[in-house]
Amino acid sequence: MSVTRAIVPTASASRYLQQLCKHWSHKFDVTFDAHQGRVPLPLGPVDLVADEMALTVTCTVAEGGDMARMQKVVADHLNRFAFREGELVFDWQPA
């Protein structure tokens, strides 16, 4: 299993978490509230935690899974919701 995490600086973390989870709830069995969420994507789960300063995004894929693809999908979706703020910064690190 491979796990990466990005702490994305934004004052709108809760809003973006909820928007992303609502968006994906049409396709996946998503669980979320204003502070945390989990999206079971086909590549593996995405866990989100919001606070006043940042959105923490944790991606998990099986060994041999395409982590780069998962990171891109998550970042692209979040950046669509953050268009007013500008591009969000994702500094992916092993978790």
C-alpha positions as YAML, in Angstrom:
chain: A
units: angstrom
residues:
- id: 1
  name: MET
  ca: [0.00, 0.00, 0.00]
- id: 2
  name: SER
  ca: [1.25, 3.49, -0.84]
- id: 3
  name: VAL
  ca: [0.07, 6.59, 1.05]
- id: 4
  name: THR
  ca: [0.75, 10.25, 0.28]
- id: 5
  name: ARG
  ca: [-0.44, 13.38, 2.00]
- id: 6
  name: ALA
  ca: [-0.66, 17.05, 1.05]
- id: 7
  name: ILE
  ca: [-1.44, 19.89, 3.43]
- id: 8
  name: VAL
  ca: [-3.07, 22.46, 1.16]
- id: 9
  name: PRO
  ca: [-3.08, 26.00, 2.57]
- id: 10
  name: THR
  ca: [-6.52, 27.61, 2.23]
- id: 11
  name: ALA
  ca: [-8.98, 29.43, 4.45]
- id: 12
  name: SER
  ca: [-11.81, 27.67, 2.56]
- id: 13
  name: ALA
  ca: [-10.85, 24.11, 3.45]
- id: 14
  name: SER
  ca: [-14.25, 23.09, 4.82]
- id: 15
  name: ARG
  ca: [-16.10, 24.50, 1.83]
- id: 16
  name: TYR
  ca: [-13.84, 22.69, -0.67]
- id: 17
  name: LEU
  ca: [-14.05, 19.44, 1.32]
- id: 18
  name: GLN
  ca: [-17.85, 19.56, 1.26]
- id: 19
  name: GLN
  ca: [-18.03, 20.55, -2.42]
- id: 20
  name: LEU
  ca: [-15.70, 17.72, -3.45]
- id: 21
  name: CYS
  ca: [-17.53, 15.15, -1.34]
- id: 22
  name: LYS
  ca: [-20.95, 16.24, -2.63]
- id: 23
  name: HIS
  ca: [-19.63, 16.13, -6.21]
- id: 24
  name: TRP
  ca: [-18.31, 12.58, -5.83]
- id: 25
  name: SER
  ca: [-21.32, 11.36, -3.80]
- id: 26
  name: HIS
  ca: [-23.20, 10.95, -7.09]
- id: 27
  name: LYS
  ca: [-20.81, 8.13, -8.07]
- id: 28
  name: PHE
  ca: [-19.31, 6.81, -4.82]
- id: 29
  name: ASP
  ca: [-20.41, 5.96, -1.28]
- id: 30
  name: VAL
  ca: [-18.93, 9.13, 0.26]
- id: 31
  name: THR
  ca: [-19.02, 10.00, 3.97]
- id: 32
  name: PHE
  ca: [-18.36, 13.53, 5.17]
- id: 33
  name: ASP
  ca: [-19.19, 16.40, 7.47]
- id: 34
  name: ALA
  ca: [-17.84, 19.96, 7.68]
- id: 35
  name: HIS
  ca: [-14.46, 18.81, 9.04]
- id: 36
  name: GLN
  ca: [-13.64, 15.45, 7.48]
- id: 37
  name: GLY
  ca: [-14.54, 13.25, 4.56]
- id: 38
  name: ARG
  ca: [-13.74, 9.96, 2.87]
- id: 39
  name: VAL
  ca: [-14.16, 9.18, -0.82]
- id: 40
  name: PRO
  ca: [-13.69, 5.54, -1.90]
- id: 41
  name: LEU
  ca: [-12.33, 6.11, -5.41]
- id: 42
  name: PRO
  ca: [-11.61, 3.06, -7.62]
- id: 43
  name: LEU
  ca: [-7.85, 3.66, -7.20]
- id: 44
  name: GLY
  ca: [-8.21, 3.78, -3.41]
- id: 45
  name: PRO
  ca: [-9.63, 5.96, -0.65]
- id: 46
  name: VAL
  ca: [-9.11, 9.71, -0.33]
- id: 47
  name: ASP
  ca: [-9.34, 11.10, 3.19]
- id: 48
  name: LEU
  ca: [-9.87, 14.83, 3.77]
- id: 49
  name: VAL
  ca: [-9.54, 16.87, 6.95]
- id: 50
  name: ALA
  ca: [-10.35, 20.59, 7.08]
- id: 51
  name: ASP
  ca: [-9.24, 23.17, 9.61]
- id: 52
  name: GLU
  ca: [-9.08, 26.97, 9.61]
- id: 53
  name: MET
  ca: [-5.73, 27.10, 7.80]
- id: 54
  name: ALA
  ca: [-5.57, 24.11, 5.45]
- id: 55
  name: LEU
  ca: [-7.13, 21.07, 3.84]
- id: 56
  name: THR
  ca: [-5.19, 17.88, 4.50]
- id: 57
  name: VAL
  ca: [-5.61, 15.35, 1.69]
- id: 58
  name: THR
  ca: [-4.45, 11.74, 2.13]
- id: 59
  name: CYS
  ca: [-4.44, 9.36, -0.84]
- id: 60
  name: THR
  ca: [-4.01, 5.60, -0.49]
- id: 61
  name: VAL
  ca: [-3.47, 3.18, -3.38]
- id: 62
  name: ALA
  ca: [-2.62, -0.51, -3.51]
- id: 63
  name: GLU
  ca: [0.94, -1.49, -4.37]
- id: 64
  name: GLY
  ca: [1.43, -0.99, -8.08]
- id: 65
  name: GLY
  ca: [-1.46, 1.49, -8.20]
- id: 66
  name: ASP
  ca: [-1.16, 4.78, -10.05]
- id: 67
  name: MET
  ca: [-0.56, 7.29, -7.25]
- id: 68
  name: ALA
  ca: [0.37, 10.08, -9.67]
- id: 69
  name: ARG
  ca: [-2.98, 9.69, -11.43]
- id: 70
  name: MET
  ca: [-4.88, 9.75, -8.15]
- id: 71
  name: GLN
  ca: [-3.05, 12.87, -6.98]
- id: 72
  name: LYS
  ca: [-3.80, 14.60, -10.29]
- id: 73
  name: VAL
  ca: [-7.50, 13.68, -10.21]
- id: 74
  name: VAL
  ca: [-7.89, 14.98, -6.65]
- id: 75
  name: ALA
  ca: [-5.89, 18.17, -7.25]
- id: 76
  name: ASP
  ca: [-7.69, 18.94, -10.53]
- id: 77
  name: HIS
  ca: [-11.10, 18.57, -8.90]
- id: 78
  name: LEU
  ca: [-10.21, 20.72, -5.90]
- id: 79
  name: ASN
  ca: [-8.71, 23.40, -8.14]
- id: 80
  name: ARG
  ca: [-11.99, 23.59, -10.07]
- id: 81
  name: PHE
  ca: [-13.79, 24.46, -6.84]
- id: 82
  name: ALA
  ca: [-11.06, 26.94, -5.85]
- id: 83
  name: PHE
  ca: [-11.08, 28.90, -9.12]
- id: 84
  name: ARG
  ca: [-11.76, 32.20, -7.30]
- id: 85
  name: GLU
  ca: [-8.81, 31.63, -4.99]
- id: 86
  name: GLY
  ca: [-6.38, 30.65, -7.72]
- id: 87
  name: GLU
  ca: [-4.47, 27.41, -8.05]
- id: 88
  name: LEU
  ca: [-4.05, 25.53, -4.79]
- id: 89
  name: VAL
  ca: [-0.60, 24.23, -3.78]
- id: 90
  name: PHE
  ca: [-0.27, 20.46, -3.34]
- id: 91
  name: ASP
  ca: [3.07, 19.39, -1.85]
- id: 92
  name: TRP
  ca: [2.59, 15.63, -1.84]
- id: 93
  name: GLN
  ca: [4.71, 13.77, 0.73]
- id: 94
  name: PRO
  ca: [4.86, 10.10, 1.74]
- id: 95
  name: ALA
  ca: [2.64, 9.50, 4.76]
...
